[in-house]
Amino acid sequence: MDVSEALSIIKRGLKKEIVESKHFLDQCRDRNLEPASVREVLINNDLLGILEQDTDLYKILFFYEQRKDLNIILKILPDKRLRLVTLFPCYSERRKR
């Protein structure tokens, strides 16, 4: 799947059902982030970038806070739903290198 097709699926999928992996939920807990607040970021904030990591696995960057981005690794499932694999906040200066 090419990146433009993946981006199209991701943009549609963010408005629909999203599956959260156990690892994703553990990472939210470890980083003191509520899964519901992460969903709000996915739905309401700007998508800043997309990098293909592996087959059907993508790193998505979202605007998060004034000086931070939220990096989310997600997988596109065969039925075109999205599975959130992991996440990590990152200072936006790293994105601008």
N, CA, C and O atoms as a Tinker XYZ file with bonds, in Angstrom:
   388  protein
     1  N      0.855000   -1.166000    0.000000    73     2
     2  CA     0.000000    0.000000    0.000000    64     1     3
     3  C      0.904000    1.233000    0.000000    63     2     4     5
     4  O      1.845000    1.309000    0.791000    81     3
     5  N      0.630000    2.191000   -0.872000    73     3     6
     6  CA     1.455000    3.393000   -0.893000    64     5     7
     7  C      1.007000    4.366000    0.204000    63     6     8     9
     8  O     -0.083000    4.228000    0.761000    81     7
     9  N      1.853000    5.342000    0.503000    73     7    10
    10  CA     1.625000    6.234000    1.633000    64     9    11
    11  C      0.385000    7.099000    1.438000    63    10    12    13
    12  O     -0.330000    7.365000    2.405000    81    11
    13  N      0.111000    7.546000    0.213000    73    11    14
    14  CA    -1.077000    8.382000   -0.006000    64    13    15
    15  C     -2.363000    7.593000    0.243000    63    14    16    17
    16  O     -3.318000    8.132000    0.802000    81    15
    17  N     -2.395000    6.333000   -0.162000    73    15    18
    18  CA    -3.561000    5.487000    0.113000    64    17    19
    19  C     -3.694000    5.256000    1.619000    63    18    20    21
    20  O     -4.794000    5.309000    2.168000    81    19
    21  N     -2.557000    4.999000    2.282000    73    19    22
    22  CA    -2.565000    4.799000    3.733000    64    21    23
    23  C     -3.055000    6.055000    4.445000    63    22    24    25
    24  O     -3.844000    5.966000    5.385000    81    23
    25  N     -2.596000    7.218000    4.006000    73    23    26
    26  CA    -3.026000    8.472000    4.618000    64    25    27
    27  C     -4.527000    8.668000    4.479000    63    26    28    29
    28  O     -5.184000    9.120000    5.417000    81    27
    29  N     -5.067000    8.335000    3.333000    73    27    30
    30  CA    -6.508000    8.427000    3.101000    64    29    31
    31  C     -7.273000    7.509000    4.057000    63    30    32    33
    32  O     -8.270000    7.922000    4.649000    81    31
    33  N     -6.811000    6.276000    4.206000    73    31    34
    34  CA    -7.452000    5.319000    5.117000    64    33    35
    35  C     -7.342000    5.815000    6.555000    63    34    36    37
    36  O     -8.296000    5.716000    7.327000    81    35
    37  N     -6.185000    6.345000    6.907000    73    35    38
    38  CA    -5.974000    6.830000    8.273000    64    37    39
    39  C     -6.887000    8.008000    8.577000    63    38    40    41
    40  O     -7.509000    8.049000    9.638000    81    39
    41  N     -6.975000    8.959000    7.667000    73    39    42
    42  CA    -7.842000   10.123000    7.906000    64    41    43
    43  C     -9.299000    9.705000    8.079000    63    42    44    45
    44  O     -9.996000   10.235000    8.944000    81    43
    45  N     -9.766000    8.756000    7.263000    73    43    46
    46  CA   -11.138000    8.243000    7.422000    64    45    47
    47  C    -11.269000    7.446000    8.705000    63    46    48    49
    48  O    -12.255000    7.583000    9.428000    81    47
    49  N    -10.282000    6.618000    8.990000    73    47    50
    50  CA   -10.319000    5.729000   10.143000    64    49    51
    51  C    -10.282000    6.457000   11.473000    63    50    52    53
    52  O    -10.804000    5.954000   12.468000    81    51
    53  N     -9.676000    7.626000   11.504000    73    51    54
    54  CA    -9.601000    8.376000   12.758000    64    53    55
    55  C    -10.978000    8.825000   13.227000    63    54    56    57
    56  O    -11.179000    9.084000   14.414000    81    55
    57  N    -11.908000    8.916000   12.316000    73    55    58
    58  CA   -13.271000    9.330000   12.661000    64    57    59
    59  C    -14.163000    8.135000   13.009000    63    58    60    61
    60  O    -15.308000    8.316000   13.424000    81    59
    61  N    -13.641000    6.916000   12.841000    73    59    62
    62  CA   -14.438000    5.708000   13.053000    64    61    63
    63  C    -13.871000    4.911000   14.216000    63    62    64    65
    64  O    -13.209000    5.454000   15.101000    81    63
    65  N    -14.141000    3.625000   14.197000    73    63    66
    66  CA   -13.677000    2.748000   15.267000    64    65    67
    67  C    -12.160000    2.583000   15.218000    63    66    68    69
    68  O    -11.574000    2.308000   14.171000    81    67
    69  N    -11.552000    2.762000   16.381000    73    67    70
    70  CA   -10.110000    2.586000   16.521000    64    69    71
    71  C     -9.892000    1.523000   17.598000    63    70    72    73
    72  O    -10.491000    1.586000   18.671000    81    71
    73  N     -9.038000    0.558000   17.304000    73    71    74
    74  CA    -8.725000   -0.521000   18.244000    64    73    75
    75  C     -7.444000   -0.135000   18.977000    63    74    76    77
    76  O     -6.461000    0.266000   18.355000    81    75
    77  N     -7.462000   -0.259000   20.298000    73    75    78
    78  CA    -6.287000    0.054000   21.104000    64    77    79
    79  C     -5.613000   -1.232000   21.547000    63    78    80    81
    80  O     -6.260000   -2.106000   22.125000    81    79
    81  N     -4.328000   -1.355000   21.283000    73    79    82
    82  CA    -3.598000   -2.547000   21.729000    64    81    83
    83  C     -3.312000   -2.453000   23.227000    63    82    84    85
    84  O     -3.354000   -1.369000   23.809000    81    83
    85  N     -3.026000   -3.577000   23.832000    73    83    86
    86  CA    -2.679000   -3.600000   25.253000    64    85    87
    87  C     -1.433000   -2.761000   25.491000    63    86    88    89
    88  O     -1.352000   -2.031000   26.479000    81    87
    89  N     -0.465000   -2.863000   24.591000    73    87    90
    90  CA     0.771000   -2.082000   24.721000    64    89    91
    91  C      0.467000   -0.583000   24.692000    63    90    92    93
    92  O      1.047000    0.184000   25.461000    81    91
    93  N     -0.430000   -0.170000   23.814000    73    91    94
    94  CA    -0.825000    1.232000   23.726000    64    93    95
    95  C     -1.419000    1.695000   25.058000    63    94    96    97
    96  O     -1.059000    2.758000   25.563000    81    95
    97  N     -2.313000    0.911000   25.618000    73    95    98
    98  CA    -2.936000    1.279000   26.892000    64    97    99
    99  C     -1.902000    1.326000   28.019000    63    98   100   101
   100  O     -1.977000    2.192000   28.891000    81    99
   101  N     -0.938000    0.400000   28.006000    73    99   102
   102  CA     0.141000    0.425000   28.994000    64   101   103
   103  C      0.989000    1.685000   28.844000    63   102   104   105
   104  O      1.374000    2.300000   29.838000    81   103
   105  N      1.277000    2.066000   27.601000    73   103   106
   106  CA     2.068000    3.265000   27.357000    64   105   107
   107  C      1.322000    4.527000   27.794000    63   106   108   109
   108  O      1.934000    5.454000   28.324000    81   107
   109  N      0.037000    4.569000   27.581000    73   107   110
   110  CA    -0.773000    5.702000   28.061000    64   109   111
   111  C     -0.658000    5.808000   29.581000    63   110   112   113
   112  O     -0.434000    6.889000   30.126000    81   111
   113  N     -0.812000    4.690000   30.240000    73   111   114
   114  CA    -0.744000    4.674000   31.704000    64   113   115
   115  C      0.650000    5.107000   32.173000    63   114   116   117
   116  O      0.766000    5.904000   33.104000    81   115
   117  N      1.707000    4.589000   31.538000    73   115   118
   118  CA     3.073000    4.933000   31.923000    64   117   119
   119  C      3.377000    6.417000   31.716000    63   118   120   121
   120  O      4.189000    6.995000   32.440000    81   119
   121  N      2.731000    7.025000   30.736000    73   119   122
   122  CA     2.986000    8.436000   30.411000    64   121   123
   123  C      1.920000    9.377000   30.979000    63   122   124   125
   124  O      1.867000   10.554000   30.622000    81   123
   125  N      1.074000    8.848000   31.864000    73   123   126
   126  CA     0.005000    9.630000   32.499000    64   125   127
   127  C     -0.906000   10.314000   31.476000    63   126   128   129
   128  O     -1.289000   11.471000   31.648000    81   127
   129  N     -1.242000    9.592000   30.421000    73   127   130
   130  CA    -2.162000   10.076000   29.399000    64   129   131
   131  C     -3.418000    9.217000   29.428000    63   130   132   133
   132  O     -3.343000    7.992000   29.518000    81   131
   133  N     -4.545000    9.855000   29.353000    73   131   134
   134  CA    -5.811000    9.129000   29.282000    64   133   135
   135  C     -6.070000    8.728000   27.826000    63   134   136   137
   136  O     -5.924000    9.565000   26.936000    81   135
   137  N     -6.445000    7.485000   27.560000    73   135   138
   138  CA    -6.764000    7.082000   26.187000    64   137   139
   139  C     -7.828000    7.980000   25.558000    63   138   140   141
   140  O     -7.773000    8.241000   24.356000    81   139
   141  N     -8.790000    8.455000   26.342000    73   139   142
   142  CA    -9.825000    9.343000   25.798000    64   141   143
   143  C     -9.227000   10.668000   25.326000    63   142   144   145
   144  O     -9.656000   11.215000   24.310000    81   143
   145  N     -8.242000   11.183000   26.055000    73   143   146
   146  CA    -7.617000   12.444000   25.630000    64   145   147
   147  C     -6.765000   12.233000   24.379000    63   146   148   149
   148  O     -6.654000   13.129000   23.543000    81   147
   149  N     -6.167000   11.054000   24.252000    73   147   150
   150  CA    -5.406000   10.745000   23.034000    64   149   151
   151  C     -6.356000   10.676000   21.843000    63   150   152   153
   152  O     -6.028000   11.167000   20.762000    81   151
   153  N     -7.522000   10.074000   22.028000    73   151   154
   154  CA    -8.527000   10.033000   20.952000    64   153   155
   155  C     -8.942000   11.437000   20.536000    63   154   156   157
   156  O     -9.145000   11.699000   19.350000    81   155
   157  N     -9.072000   12.343000   21.505000    73   155   158
   158  CA    -9.419000   13.740000   21.194000    64   157   159
   159  C     -8.341000   14.382000   20.322000    63   158   160   161
   160  O     -8.648000   15.123000   19.388000    81   159
   161  N     -7.082000   14.092000   20.633000    73   159   162
   162  CA    -5.977000   14.607000   19.818000    64   161   163
   163  C     -6.090000   14.057000   18.400000    63   162   164   165
   164  O     -5.939000   14.801000   17.431000    81   163
   165  N     -6.357000   12.755000   18.274000    73   163   166
   166  CA    -6.467000   12.125000   16.956000    64   165   167
   167  C     -7.585000   12.745000   16.122000    63   166   168   169
   168  O     -7.433000   12.954000   14.919000    81   167
   169  N     -8.690000   13.031000   16.765000    73   167   170
   170  CA    -9.858000   13.520000   16.041000    64   169   171
   171  C     -9.762000   15.012000   15.750000    63   170   172   173
   172  O    -10.148000   15.457000   14.669000    81   171
   173  N     -9.247000   15.794000   16.707000    73   171   174
   174  CA    -9.343000   17.243000   16.607000    64   173   175
   175  C     -8.066000   17.979000   16.199000    63   174   176   177
   176  O     -8.147000   19.099000   15.696000    81   175
   177  N     -6.900000   17.385000   16.400000    73   175   178
   178  CA    -5.658000   18.108000   16.133000    64   177   179
   179  C     -5.137000   17.829000   14.733000    63   178   180   181
   180  O     -5.533000   16.866000   14.077000    81   179
   181  N     -4.235000   18.703000   14.298000    73   179   182
   182  CA    -3.670000   18.589000   12.955000    64   181   183
   183  C     -2.717000   17.407000   12.849000    63   182   184   185
   184  O     -1.896000   17.169000   13.736000    81   183
   185  N     -2.840000   16.675000   11.754000    73   183   186
   186  CA    -1.913000   15.608000   11.418000    64   185   187
   187  C     -0.718000   16.288000   10.757000    63   186   188   189
   188  O     -0.872000   16.929000    9.718000    81   187
   189  N      0.476000   16.157000   11.349000    73   187   190
   190  CA     1.652000   16.873000   10.880000    64   189   191
   191  C      2.519000   16.063000    9.924000    63   190   192   193
   192  O      3.236000   16.633000    9.103000    81   191
   193  N      2.458000   14.747000   10.024000    73   191   194
   194  CA     3.300000   13.940000    9.164000    64   193   195
   195  C      2.993000   12.464000    9.295000    63   194   196   197
   196  O      2.332000   12.020000   10.234000    81   195
   197  N      3.494000   11.720000    8.326000    73   195   198
   198  CA     3.307000   10.269000    8.310000    64   197   199
   199  C      4.587000    9.640000    7.769000    63   198   200   201
   200  O      5.145000   10.098000    6.772000    81   199
   201  N      5.042000    8.585000    8.441000    73   199   202
   202  CA     6.206000    7.828000    8.006000    64   201   203
   203  C      5.838000    6.353000    7.982000    63   202   204   205
   204  O      5.278000    5.831000    8.946000    81   203
   205  N      6.153000    5.684000    6.886000    73   203   206
   206  CA     5.893000    4.248000    6.817000    64   205   207
   207  C      6.989000    3.524000    7.578000    63   206   208   209
   208  O      8.174000    3.715000    7.303000    81   207
   209  N      6.593000    2.684000    8.544000    73   207   210
   210  CA     7.537000    1.938000    9.368000    64   209   211
   211  C      7.754000    0.523000    8.835000    63   210   212   213
   212  O      8.876000    0.015000    8.828000    81   211
   213  N      6.682000   -0.094000    8.397000    73   211   214
   214  CA     6.701000   -1.479000    7.935000    64   213   215
   215  C      5.414000   -1.673000    7.148000    63   214   216   217
   216  O      4.637000   -0.729000    7.000000    81   215
   217  N      5.177000   -2.859000    6.649000    73   215   218
   218  CA     3.945000   -3.122000    5.917000    64   217   219
   219  C      2.746000   -2.838000    6.811000    63   218   220   221
   220  O      2.576000   -3.468000    7.855000    81   219
   221  N      1.916000   -1.885000    6.395000    73   219   222
   222  CA     0.697000   -1.496000    7.112000    64   221   223
   223  C      0.951000   -0.942000    8.518000    63   222   224   225
   224  O      0.031000   -0.907000    9.336000    81   223
   225  N      2.176000   -0.512000    8.812000    73   223   226
   226  CA     2.527000    0.074000   10.104000    64   225   227
   227  C      3.076000    1.475000    9.842000    63   226   228   229
   228  O      4.010000    1.647000    9.059000    81   227
   229  N      2.488000    2.477000   10.506000    73   227   230
   230  CA     2.832000    3.872000   10.227000    64   229   231
   231  C      3.054000    4.658000   11.501000    63   230   232   233
   232  O      2.402000    4.422000   12.518000    81   231
   233  N      3.986000    5.596000   11.431000    73   231   234
   234  CA     4.208000    6.550000   12.516000    64   233   235
   235  C      3.531000    7.847000   12.093000    63   234   236   237
   236  O      3.847000    8.409000   11.044000    81   235
   237  N      2.603000    8.314000   12.911000    73   235   238
   238  CA     1.825000    9.508000   12.618000    64   237   239
   239  C      2.172000   10.574000   13.648000    63   238   240   241
   240  O      2.214000   10.290000   14.845000    81   239
   241  N      2.420000   11.786000   13.196000    73   239   242
   242  CA     2.728000   12.894000   14.089000    64   241   243
   243  C      1.540000   13.838000   14.141000    63   242   244   245
   244  O      1.018000   14.253000   13.106000    81   243
   245  N      1.117000   14.174000   15.352000    73   243   246
   246  CA     0.008000   15.094000   15.572000    64   245   247
   247  C      0.473000   16.255000   16.435000    63   246   248   249
   248  O      1.323000   16.090000   17.310000    81   247
   249  N     -0.094000   17.441000   16.179000    73   247   250
   250  CA     0.128000   18.562000   17.085000    64   249   251
   251  C     -0.492000   18.178000   18.413000    63   250   252   253
   252  O     -1.618000   17.682000   18.453000    81   251
   253  N      0.239000   18.403000   19.515000    73   251   254
   254  CA    -0.235000   17.970000   20.829000    64   253   255
   255  C     -0.377000   19.155000   21.780000    63   254   256   257
   256  O     -1.478000   19.441000   22.250000    81   255
   257  N      0.701000   19.831000   22.062000    73   255   258
   258  CA     0.716000   20.981000   22.946000    64   257   259
   259  C      1.558000   22.065000   22.294000    63   258   260   261
   260  O      2.055000   21.894000   21.181000    81   259
   261  N      1.711000   23.170000   22.989000    73   259   262
   262  CA     2.440000   24.304000   22.436000    64   261   263
   263  C      3.798000   23.905000   21.862000    63   262   264   265
   264  O      4.146000   24.310000   20.753000    81   263
   265  N      4.568000   23.112000   22.613000    73   263   266
   266  CA     5.917000   22.756000   22.166000    64   265   267
   267  C      6.107000   21.260000   21.949000    63   266   268   269
   268  O      7.237000   20.798000   21.790000    81   267
   269  N      5.013000   20.496000   21.939000    73   267   270
   270  CA     5.139000   19.044000   21.801000    64   269   271
   271  C      4.244000   18.505000   20.695000    63   270   272   273
   272  O      3.171000   19.038000   20.412000    81   271
   273  N      4.718000   17.438000   20.087000    73   271   274
   274  CA     3.939000   16.644000   19.147000    64   273   275
   275  C      3.625000   15.316000   19.828000    63   274   276   277
   276  O      4.282000   14.927000   20.794000    81   275
   277  N      2.625000   14.638000   19.317000    73   275   278
   278  CA     2.305000   13.303000   19.797000    64   277   279
   279  C      2.560000   12.347000   18.645000    63   278   280   281
   280  O      1.903000   12.423000   17.607000    81   279
   281  N      3.511000   11.453000   18.833000    73   279   282
   282  CA     3.839000   10.443000   17.825000    64   281   283
   283  C      3.074000    9.177000   18.169000    63   282   284   285
   284  O      3.151000    8.674000   19.290000    81   283
   285  N      2.338000    8.671000   17.197000    73   283   286
   286  CA     1.540000    7.472000   17.403000    64   285   287
   287  C      1.894000    6.461000   16.317000    63   286   288   289
   288  O      1.886000    6.774000   15.127000    81   287
   289  N      2.198000    5.261000   16.748000    73   287   290
   290  CA     2.433000    4.170000   15.799000    64   289   291
   291  C      1.119000    3.415000   15.681000    63   290   292   293
   292  O      0.542000    2.988000   16.681000    81   291
   293  N      0.654000    3.257000   14.448000    73   291   294
   294  CA    -0.593000    2.531000   14.241000    64   293   295
   295  C     -0.469000    1.566000   13.087000    63   294   296   297
   296  O      0.371000    1.720000   12.200000    81   295
   297  N     -1.318000    0.581000   13.124000    73   295   298
   298  CA    -1.354000   -0.456000   12.085000    64   297   299
   299  C     -2.705000   -0.395000   11.399000    63   298   300   301
   300  O     -3.738000   -0.240000   12.051000    81   299
   301  N     -2.693000   -0.514000   10.098000    73   299   302
   302  CA    -3.937000   -0.615000    9.337000    64   301   303
   303  C     -4.279000   -2.094000    9.230000    63   302   304   305
   304  O     -3.549000   -2.872000    8.616000    81   303
   305  N     -5.388000   -2.464000    9.830000    73   303   306
   306  CA    -5.829000   -3.858000    9.828000    64   305   307
   307  C     -6.422000   -4.219000    8.469000    63   306   308   309
   308  O     -6.798000   -3.323000    7.713000    81   307
   309  N     -6.515000   -5.504000    8.139000    73   307   310
   310  CA    -7.058000   -5.916000    6.834000    64   309   311
   311  C     -8.463000   -5.375000    6.555000    63   310   312   313
   312  O     -8.812000   -5.149000    5.396000    81   311
   313  N     -9.278000   -5.164000    7.599000    73   311   314
   314  CA   -10.622000   -4.631000    7.387000    64   313   315
   315  C    -10.640000   -3.093000    7.383000    63   314   316   317
   316  O    -11.704000   -2.480000    7.474000    81   315
   317  N     -9.440000   -2.473000    7.274000    73   315   318
   318  CA    -9.248000   -1.015000    7.172000    64   317   319
   319  C     -9.502000   -0.263000    8.472000    63   318   320   321
   320  O     -9.544000    0.967000    8.470000    81   319
   321  N     -9.675000   -0.987000    9.596000    73   319   322
   322  CA    -9.715000   -0.309000   10.892000    64   321   323
   323  C     -8.281000    0.005000   11.305000    63   322   324   325
   324  O     -7.329000   -0.543000   10.750000    81   323
   325  N     -8.140000    0.890000   12.286000    73   323   326
   326  CA    -6.821000    1.272000   12.765000    64   325   327
   327  C     -6.583000    0.688000   14.153000    63   326   328   329
   328  O     -7.464000    0.732000   15.013000    81   327
   329  N     -5.394000    0.143000   14.366000    73   327   330
   330  CA    -5.008000   -0.347000   15.695000    64   329   331
   331  C     -3.876000    0.560000   16.184000    63   330   332   333
   332  O     -2.834000    0.675000   15.539000    81   331
   333  N     -4.097000    1.197000   17.328000    73   331   334
   334  CA    -3.073000    2.025000   17.939000    64   333   335
   335  C     -2.088000    1.099000   18.640000    63   334   336   337
   336  O     -2.474000    0.331000   19.521000    81   335
   337  N     -0.819000    1.168000   18.252000    73   335   338
   338  CA     0.192000    0.248000   18.761000    64   337   339
   339  C      0.944000    0.866000   19.937000    63   338   340   341
   340  O      1.077000    0.230000   20.983000    81   339
   341  N      1.433000    2.083000   19.785000    73   339   342
   342  CA     2.144000    2.765000   20.866000    64   341   343
   343  C      2.107000    4.258000   20.608000    63   342   344   345
   344  O      1.697000    4.702000   19.535000    81   343
   345  N      2.539000    5.033000   21.597000    73   343   346
   346  CA     2.586000    6.479000   21.446000    64   345   347
   347  C      3.693000    7.040000   22.308000    63   346   348   349
   348  O      4.108000    6.429000   23.293000    81   347
   349  N      4.166000    8.221000   21.920000    73   347   350
   350  CA     5.137000    8.929000   22.736000    64   349   351
   351  C      5.117000   10.404000   22.367000    63   350   352   353
   352  O      5.186000   10.761000   21.191000    81   351
   353  N      5.021000   11.263000   23.386000    73   351   354
   354  CA     5.127000   12.697000   23.144000    64   353   355
   355  C      6.582000   13.035000   22.795000    63   354   356   357
   356  O      7.506000   12.353000   23.239000    81   355
   357  N      6.773000   14.071000   22.014000    73   355   358
   358  CA     8.100000   14.447000   21.575000    64   357   359
   359  C      8.122000   15.961000   21.371000    63   358   360   361
   360  O      7.150000   16.537000   20.883000    81   359
   361  N      9.223000   16.601000   21.740000    73   359   362
   362  CA     9.323000   18.048000   21.505000    64   361   363
   363  C      9.296000   18.330000   20.021000    63   362   364   365
   364  O      9.935000   17.627000   19.238000    81   363
   365  N      8.563000   19.351000   19.630000    73   363   366
   366  CA     8.368000   19.638000   18.207000    64   365   367
   367  C      9.655000   20.038000   17.506000    63   366   368   369
   368  O      9.723000   19.939000   16.281000    81   367
   369  N     10.678000   20.486000   18.223000    73   367   370
   370  CA    11.958000   20.828000   17.583000    64   369   371
   371  C     12.559000   19.615000   16.883000    63   370   372   373
   372  O     13.232000   19.758000   15.862000    81   371
   373  N     12.322000   18.424000   17.425000    73   371   374
   374  CA    12.864000   17.205000   16.799000    64   373   375
   375  C     12.250000   16.977000   15.427000    63   374   376   377
   376  O     12.918000   16.475000   14.523000    81   375
   377  N     10.956000   17.350000   15.260000    73   375   378
   378  CA    10.304000   17.182000   13.977000    64   377   379
   379  C     10.882000   18.142000   12.945000    63   378   380   381
   380  O     10.897000   17.829000   11.755000    81   379
   381  N     11.352000   19.287000   13.375000    73   379   382
   382  CA    11.774000   20.350000   12.466000    64   381   383
   383  C     13.224000   20.229000   12.032000    63   382   384   385
   384  O     13.712000   21.085000   11.296000    81   383
   385  N     13.926000   19.192000   12.466000    73   383   386
   386  CA    15.341000   19.039000   12.089000    64   385   387
   387  C     15.518000   18.941000   10.613000    63   386   388
   388  O     16.645000   18.810000   10.134000    81   387
